[in-house]
């Protein structure tokens, strides 16, 4: 008998980025595909798919808004999260001020409200002061703002702790955390390893870097070590990405501690194999904790492997990869788990 839960499956339209960019799929096509895959929840990036960005606060056309709502009704889909960034480098001679960033984010919250998104996702590059200044506006618009816990910031990081403290201080239901499951990468993604080798990475150095990551034994002087091994620029590139924490891993049990603050989840994946399994992200251990902890929000399929196979003719098809990821989520959600 499967564990009872209210976890819902969604899809980030970001997953279809290449087909959208090349014109193979329109925005409506992307929405239709979500429905075809048996999913209702939708996540979207305004800078990717809303005409007029970043000036959409006053460029958002009535036609787009009407079309959007018609598409939601036509395909029986639901807007869940609008993923925004906050532009910090608008000017050539100075950084954007906190007040200016907040004004941008207020405009984007208005857009989210017009399009019926329930959540506005913020990224970890935003100062905590900016996030705090946004909370009253989230309450005014009755939407949630969610800070993404994304590599290199694992759930136990100081950055996440500061945001949890802010949520506790404010005591509001309009602010929370959005874990990205890429922070549970057991290994360097296979598609990254293969891309590195295709571009000239050396087998013995690539294997060494892969092993120190996999064994959680990353030396502080990794760059120096691989240099002494005869590393070339591609090898150095891979080692640098490990050093700066492009991929991370930590115990999924920490999801339980953050459960009251989780708004939704990015189901990051780099590759789905023929068995509908993700070989690099630790879904096998993550999913039981989400169910055990009583999580009841959305897990959004977020595919990021396509950009790593663009240089080969046998690159992965985004739609098929998302379909497989949804099948994997469905399998986990239908079976009995224990932690």
C-alpha positions in Angstrom: 0.0 0.0 0.0 1.4 3.4 -1.0 2.1 6.1 1.6 -0.6 8.7 1.7 0.5 12.1 0.6 -0.6 15.2 -1.3 2.5 15.8 -3.3 1.7 17.2 -6.8 3.7 16.9 -10.0 4.4 20.0 -12.2 6.7 21.0 -15.0 8.9 24.1 -15.4 8.6 25.3 -19.0 12.3 26.0 -18.7 12.7 22.3 -19.4 11.7 23.0 -23.0 14.1 25.9 -23.4 15.9 24.6 -26.5 12.7 23.7 -28.5 11.3 27.1 -27.5 14.4 29.0 -28.5 14.6 27.3 -31.9 10.9 27.9 -32.6 10.1 24.2 -32.6 7.7 24.8 -29.8 5.7 28.0 -29.0 4.6 29.0 -25.5 1.2 27.5 -26.2 2.9 24.3 -27.4 4.8 24.1 -24.2 1.7 24.5 -22.1 -0.1 21.9 -24.3 2.7 19.5 -23.7 2.4 19.9 -19.9 -1.2 18.9 -20.2 -0.4 16.0 -22.6 2.0 14.6 -20.1 -0.8 14.5 -17.5 0.3 17.4 -15.4 -1.4 20.6 -14.3 1.2 22.7 -12.5 3.3 25.1 -14.5 6.4 27.2 -13.7 7.7 29.8 -16.1 10.6 32.3 -16.4 9.4 35.7 -17.5 12.7 36.7 -19.1 12.4 33.6 -21.3 8.8 33.5 -22.3 7.0 36.8 -21.6 7.4 39.4 -24.5 8.9 42.7 -23.4 11.1 41.6 -20.5 12.5 43.3 -18.4 9.9 46.1 -18.9 6.9 43.8 -18.7 5.4 45.7 -15.8 4.3 48.3 -18.4 4.8 46.2 -21.5 2.6 43.2 -20.5 -0.1 43.4 -23.2 -3.7 42.8 -22.6 -3.5 40.3 -25.4 -0.9 38.2 -23.7 -2.9 38.2 -20.4 -6.0 37.1 -22.3 -4.2 34.4 -24.2 -2.5 33.1 -21.1 -5.8 32.6 -19.2 -7.4 31.1 -22.3 -4.5 28.6 -22.5 -4.8 27.7 -18.8 -8.5 26.9 -19.3 -8.0 25.2 -22.7 -5.4 22.8 -21.4 -6.6 22.5 -17.8 -3.3 23.8 -16.4 -2.5 25.9 -13.4 0.1 28.7 -12.9 2.2 27.9 -9.8 5.5 29.7 -9.9 7.0 32.6 -11.8 10.7 32.3 -11.6 12.4 35.7 -11.4 15.9 37.0 -10.8 16.1 40.7 -10.0 18.5 42.5 -12.3 21.5 43.7 -10.3 23.7 44.9 -13.3 21.4 47.2 -15.2 23.8 50.1 -15.4 27.3 50.4 -16.9 28.8 52.5 -14.1 27.2 51.1 -10.9 25.3 48.2 -9.3 21.6 48.4 -9.0 20.5 49.7 -5.6 18.4 47.7 -3.2 15.5 50.0 -3.7 15.7 49.6 -7.4 15.8 45.8 -7.2 12.8 45.9 -4.9 10.9 48.0 -7.4 11.7 45.5 -10.1 10.4 42.7 -7.9 7.3 44.5 -7.0 6.5 44.9 -10.7 7.1 41.2 -11.2 4.8 40.4 -8.4 2.1 42.4 -10.1 2.8 40.4 -13.3 2.5 37.2 -11.3 -0.8 38.3 -9.9 -2.2 39.2 -13.3 -1.3 35.7 -14.6 -2.5 33.9 -11.4 0.9 32.6 -10.3 0.8 31.7 -6.6 4.6 31.9 -6.0 7.4 34.2 -7.1 10.7 32.5 -6.9 13.8 34.6 -6.0 17.4 33.5 -6.4 20.2 33.3 -3.8 22.2 36.2 -5.4 19.7 38.7 -3.9 20.7 40.4 -0.7 18.7 39.3 2.4 17.8 43.0 2.9 16.1 43.0 -0.5 14.2 39.9 0.3 13.0 41.3 3.6 11.8 44.5 1.9 9.7 42.4 -0.5 7.7 40.5 2.1 5.1 43.2 2.8 4.3 43.4 -0.9 4.0 39.7 -1.1 1.5 39.9 1.7 -0.3 42.8 -0.1 -0.6 40.8 -3.4 -1.4 37.6 -1.5 1.4 35.6 -3.2 4.3 33.7 -1.7 7.9 34.6 -2.4 10.4 31.8 -2.3 14.2 31.9 -2.1 15.8 29.1 -4.0 18.2 26.8 -2.1 20.5 26.1 -5.0 24.1 24.8 -5.2 26.4 25.8 -3.7 24.0 26.6 -0.9 22.8 23.3 0.6 20.0 23.2 3.1 22.4 23.4 6.1 24.2 26.5 4.6 24.4 29.8 6.4 22.5 31.4 3.5 19.5 29.1 4.0 19.7 29.5 7.8 19.5 33.3 7.4 16.4 33.0 5.3 14.7 30.6 7.7 15.5 33.0 10.5 13.9 35.8 8.5 10.8 33.7 7.9 10.6 33.0 11.7 11.1 36.6 12.5 8.4 37.7 10.2 6.0 34.9 11.1 4.4 35.1 7.6 2.9 32.5 5.3 4.0 34.6 2.3 7.7 33.7 2.5 9.6 30.4 2.3 12.3 28.3 0.8 12.4 26.4 -2.5 14.9 23.5 -2.5 16.5 22.6 -5.8 17.1 18.9 -5.8 20.4 19.4 -7.7 21.9 20.0 -4.3 21.5 16.2 -3.8 23.8 15.3 -6.7 25.5 12.0 -5.8 27.9 12.3 -8.7 29.0 14.8 -11.2 26.3 14.4 -13.9 27.2 11.9 -16.5 26.3 14.3 -19.3 28.9 16.8 -17.8 31.6 14.1 -17.7 30.8 13.0 -21.3 30.8 16.6 -22.5 34.2 17.2 -20.8 35.7 14.1 -22.5 34.3 15.1 -25.9 35.9 18.5 -25.6 39.4 17.1 -24.8 39.3 16.3 -21.1 41.7 13.5 -20.2 40.3 10.2 -19.0 42.7 9.8 -16.0 42.1 13.3 -14.7 38.3 13.3 -15.4 38.1 10.0 -13.5 40.1 11.4 -10.6 37.9 14.5 -10.3 34.8 12.4 -10.6 36.0 10.0 -7.8 36.9 12.7 -5.3 33.5 14.3 -5.8 31.7 11.0 -5.5 33.6 10.0 -2.4 33.1 13.4 -0.8 36.9 13.8 -0.5 37.4 17.0 -2.5 40.9 18.4 -1.6 41.3 22.1 -1.0 44.1 22.1 -3.5 42.2 20.2 -6.2 43.3 22.6 -8.9 47.0 22.3 -7.9 46.7 18.5 -7.8 45.2 18.2 -11.3 47.7 20.7 -12.7 50.5 18.5 -11.4 48.8 15.5 -13.1 49.1 17.4 -16.5 45.7 19.0 -16.7 44.7 20.8 -19.8 42.2 23.8 -19.8 39.2 21.4 -20.1 40.4 19.4 -17.1 40.9 22.7 -15.1 37.4 23.8 -16.1 35.8 20.6 -14.6 37.9 20.9 -11.5 37.0 24.5 -11.0 33.3 23.7 -11.2 33.7 21.1 -8.4 35.7 23.5 -6.2 33.0 26.3 -6.5 30.2 23.9 -5.7 28.3 23.7 -9.0 27.2 20.3 -7.7 26.7 19.5 -4.1 25.5 16.6 -1.9 24.2 16.5 1.7 21.9 14.2 3.7 18.3 14.4 2.5 17.1 14.1 6.1 17.6 17.9 6.4 14.5 18.3 4.3 12.4 17.3 7.3 13.7 20.3 9.3 12.7 22.7 6.6 9.3 21.2 5.8 7.2 24.0 7.3 9.0 26.6 5.1 9.1 24.7 1.7 6.9 26.4 -0.9 7.6 24.1 -3.8 10.5 22.1 -5.2 12.7 22.1 -8.3 13.0 18.5 -9.5 16.3 19.1 -11.1 17.5 16.5 -13.5 20.3 16.2 -16.0 19.5 12.9 -17.7 16.8 10.2 -17.6 18.0 6.8 -18.8 15.9 4.1 -20.6 14.8 2.8 -17.2 13.3 6.1 -16.3 15.9 6.7 -13.6 18.1 9.8 -12.9 21.6 8.4 -12.4 23.1 11.4 -10.7 20.5 13.1 -8.5 19.5 11.1 -5.4 15.8 10.8 -5.9 15.8 7.3 -4.3 16.6 8.9 -0.9 15.0 12.3 -1.3 11.5 11.2 -2.1 10.9 9.1 1.0 11.8 12.1 3.2 9.3 14.3 1.3 6.6 11.8 1.8 7.5 11.1 5.5 7.6 14.8 6.2 4.1 15.4 4.9 5.2 17.6 2.0 2.1 18.6 0.1 3.3 21.0 -2.6 4.6 20.7 -6.2 7.7 19.0 -7.5 8.5 20.8 -10.8 10.4 18.8 -13.4 13.4 21.0 -14.3 15.5 19.6 -17.1 19.0 21.0 -17.6 20.8 18.4 -19.6 20.0 19.6 -23.1 22.6 22.4 -23.0 25.2 19.7 -22.3 24.5 17.7 -25.5 24.0 20.4 -28.0 27.3 19.5 -29.7 26.3 16.0 -30.7 23.7 14.7 -33.1 22.4 12.2 -30.6 21.4 14.8 -28.0 18.5 14.1 -25.7 15.0 15.1 -26.7 13.6 17.5 -24.0 10.0 16.3 -24.2 11.0 12.6 -23.9 13.3 13.5 -21.0 10.6 15.3 -19.2 8.1 12.5 -19.8 10.6 10.0 -18.3 11.1 12.3 -15.3 7.4 12.5 -14.7 7.2 8.7 -14.9 9.9 8.4 -12.3 8.1 10.9 -10.0 4.9 9.0 -10.4 6.6 5.7 -9.5 8.1 7.2 -6.3 4.8 8.7 -5.3 2.9 5.5 -5.8 5.1 3.2 -3.9 5.6 2.6 -0.1 8.5 4.5 1.4 10.2 4.5 4.8 13.1 6.5 6.1 
